[in-house]
């Protein structure tokens, strides 16, 4: 296998090429988790892996609880499928708590305070109540766990701790505001996975959907240790394949031959898309000459045939969206056509007209 073949296989395994999914929850379950602190971008990332679903369709799946948003890994927000949320939290939350430990101490969030906060949040949300972060803050203030003069850091870690412990998760949207709900009221009970089972499932899911990838890539994505990833690999290796390129070992699901498309294919990827954020090493998709022009893991990027070829930005207005496209190099006619098609897909997703601003040099 060569680096270009890795790129092609990743595009197909991530379903940016090939057969699309029909539903948002199928995308999330296939990928294992989808980074989602920037909700509009994460929704667009999911839509690009489906057969043309719109923003409204993603929003409806989120409102219905078909996809959930919670702190699960690294730590940051992720979309997670209901069937996966409990075992994934049980596996990854101890690592996130360890990362957060210094903040817990700094904010005087000891075991007694956290237990009281959990009780307050459970009482406030019981009975199918969905509350915004500000409304949760009021409940915590009334219980003496938060002062109006406190900075929001204490609130952030009280709420995150409750997410990591599987007490709360995303509720329905209220306008443009996110809400929280009790996880047990959003998700039916499920059989728990033992830790070895969870490690094996996470490794299988990651390398099948994101591979070819390395152990370091998976450790970065999941927040687990390299030793944990190796243990998961060992338990699931009968379902995975290994290849070595220039001394680096890559793992993936059973390989399939993918013929490179005759015409270029472009994607407008959002910030934190799984195609960029889910890897520690970005050499396969980013020319070193452009490294200073984009933070590959986090950038809002133009991708052509699997390689980062520029950056883009948007300004959302009431009846249209203004896009500024900034390729790193001159695009040939076929690449320009592919980029125009990507813009059309984005317009269809938003249900709004697109106005292209004059291209800018990055």
N, C-alpha and C positions, 0 to 999 in steps of 0.2 A: 504494500500500500504506500502511496505517495501523499505528500501534503495536499495537493489538489483533490485527491480521492478522499482524504479526511474531510475536507470542506464539503464536497458533494454528499458524503454520507451523513454528515451532521445536518445539512439542509433537509435531507429526506427524513432522518430520524426525528428531527424537531418539527416535521410536517410543514416547513416553509416551502417545500416542494413536494410533489406527489399527491397522494390521496388526502383530501381535507377531512377534518372531523365535522360532524353534523351539529354537535352541541358544545357549548363552552365547558361544561363539566367534564366532557371527554378529553378536552385539551389538558385541563388541569390535572386530571387523574393520570393521563399518560406521562406528563412531565414530572409528576410527583409533587411539585410545588412551583408556583410562579411568583417571583418577587413583585410586590404590589403596593409599595408605599406611595407611588404616583399613580393613582387609580385610573385616570383617563388613558395614560400610556399603556398600563398593564392590560386594560380592556382592549385596546387596539392590537396589542401583541397577541392576545388570545384570538381575536377576529381574523388575523392573518393566517391562522392555522385552521380556519374553518372555511366552509363553502360560501363565504361572503356575508357572514352575519353582521348586523349593524350594531351601533352603540346601544340602541334601544333593546336589542335582543340580549346583549351582555348584561345590561342593567337589570333586565327582568330576571335573568338567571341568578343574579346577585341578590335581588329582592326576595326571590323564592327560597334562597338558601341552598340552591344547587351548587353554588361555589361560595366558600366562606373566606373571610379575610381575618388573619390573626398573626401575632408574633410567633414564629415557629423556628427560625434559624438565623444565625449570624450576629446579632439579632436585628431583624427588620420585619416588616409586614410581608406576608405571602398570601396568595390565594391557595387554598387547599380544598380538596374534595371532602365532603362530609364523611365518606367511608374511611378516609385516611387520617382525619385530624387527630383522633385520640392516640393512635399508635405513634404517629409522627411526633406529637408533642411529648409523649412519654419518653421517646428516644432522644430528642434533641434539646428539650428544655433544661436538663441539668447542665449542659454546656453553656447555654445562654445565661442561666443563673450565675454560673461561675464568672462569665464575662461581666455581668452586672454587679457582682458582689461588692466591689469598691463603692459603687453608687448607692447600694442599699445601706452600707455603713455610713457614708457621708450624709445621707438623708434620714438617718436614724430609723430605718425600716427594719426593725428586728422581727422575730417570729411572731411576737404578740401583736405588734402593730399590723403586720400583714394579715394575720388571722382575723383581726377586727375589721380590716378593710374588706376582706372577702365576704364577711357576714353582712356588712353594709351594702355592698354591691349586689349580693344575692337578694337581699330584701327589696332593694330598689327596683330590680329587674324582674322579679318573680311575676308569674301570671301573664307572660307574653309581652311585658313592657319593654320597649326599645327606647333607650335614652342616648342623647348625644354626650360627648365628652364633658361639655360644660354642665350638663345636668347631673352627670356622675360627680363632678366636682362639688356641686351644691350639696349632694347627699353626704359626701365625705367631709365637707366643711361642717355640716350640721352635727356630724358625729364626733367632731373635734379632731379629726385626722388630717385636716387640711385647713390652712388659714387663707383668707382672701389675699393676704399680703405675700403668701408663699409664691416663689416662682413656679412655673409649670413643670419643673423637673420632677418634683415629688409626685405630682399627679401622674405624670408620664410613667414613672416606675411602679406606682401602685396599680395602675391599669394594666401595664405590661405584665406584671407578676401574675395578675388574675388571668390573663390570657394564657400565659405559659403553663399555669396550673390547670388549664382546661375548665375554668369556671365560666368565662365569658368569651364571646367571639363577635363577629360582625352581625349587626341587625340590618334592617332595611334602611335605605337612604331616606332622609327627610329633606327634600329639595336637593341641595348640593352637600348637605351635612351627613357624615357617617354617624351611625348609631351602634350601640352595643346591645347584646342580648345574652341570655343565659345559654351556654352551649348545650346543656341537657334539654332545653326546650327547642333547640334548633335541629338537633341531631339525635336520631334514635340510638339506643344502646347498641354497642357492637362488641364482639368477642375481642378481648385484648390479645395482642401479640407479645410473646416472650421476647426478651431483648435480642437474642440471636436471630429469631424470626424477623424482627424489625430491621436489624442490620442487613440481613440477606435481602429483604424486600427493598430497602432503600438502595442498596448497591445495584440490584437487578434493574430497578426502575430508572435510576440515574443513567447507568451505562447503556441501557437499551434506548432511552429517549434522547440522551445528550451525546452519546458516544459517536466516534471514538474519542475517548478522554482518558486522562491519567488519574492515578490515585490522588495526586495533589489537587487536580481539578475538583474531584468529588469531595475531598476534605474541605476545600474552600467553599464550595456550594452549600454543603450540609452543615458546616460548622463543627463536624465531628473530627476526631483525631485521625491521623493517617493509619494508626493501628486499628481503629474501629473500621475504617474503610477496607483495610486488608482482610479483617475478619469477615466482613460482609461479602467481600469478593470470594473468599475461600468457600463460604457457604452457598454461594450462588454461581460459582464458576462453571458448572455444567450447563448453564443457560447463557453463558457469555463467551466471547472470542477475544483472543489476545493477538496483538501484532506489535512488532518492534520497529521503530523508525529512528535512525540516527541515535541509537542508544536509549531512546525513550519508549516505555511500554504503554500502549494504548489498549483500552478495553471497550467493547461494544457488544450489542446483541448480535445474533446470527447475521452475517454479512449478506447483502443483496447487491447484485450488479445494477448500477444506476447509469444510464446513458446520459451524458451531458447534453443539455438542451441546445438546439441549433442556434437559437437566438438568445441574447443576454436576458437575464431576469433580475429585476431590481426590487428591493424592499426598502421602505421607509420604516426603520425600526425605532421604537420608542426608547426612552431612558430605561435602563435596567432590564432590557429584554433578555430572555433566557439564552438567546444566541450569543450574547456578548457577556452578560454578567456571570454565567454559570461556569466559567473557566478561569483558572489561575493564569494560564499561559495563553496569550492571544497571538502568538506568532503565525498561526495558521490563517488568521483572518485579517491581520493588519500589517501592511508594509512598514518596515522600520522607518522609512523616509517620512511617514505621516504620523509617527508616534507623538510628536510634540503638538500636533494639530487636534488630537482627540484623546480623551480618556476612554479607551476602548471598552472598559468594563461598564461605564456608566453613561456614555454619550448617546445622544440622539443622532443616529448615523444613517447615512445612505449606504446600502449594501448592494453590490452588483456581482452576481455570480458567486455569492458567499463571501466576498472580500469587501472590507470597509473602503468606500470610495469617496466619502464626503460626509458633511454634516448638514442638518436642516433644523429649522425652527418654525414655530407656528404662533400666530396671534389670532385668538378666537374672538370674532365679533358676533353680534346677534344673528345676522343672516348669512355670514360667510366666514371663511377662515383664510387668513393670509399666510402663505408659505414662502419661506426663503430657502432656496436650495443652494448649497455651496460645495460643489464637487472639488476634490483635491487636484484634479487634472482635467484636461479637455476630454470630453466624452465623444465617441464617434456616433454616427447617426443611429445605429442600432441600439446603443446604450441610452441615448437620449429618448428614443421611443419607449424603451423598457422603463425608464424613469417616469415618463409621462403616464404610462399605464399604472405605475405604482401610485401616482398622484390621484388618478381616477378611482382606484380602489379605496383610497383614503377618503375621498369625497363621498363615495357611496356609503362607507361606514358611518360617517358623520351625518349624512343627509343634508349637507350644506355645500354651497358653491365654494370652489377654491380659487383664490386670486393669487397668482404667482408674483412675488416681488422680484425685483432685479437681483440676479444671482450675485453673491458677494464672494470675494476671495477670502478663504479661511485665514 
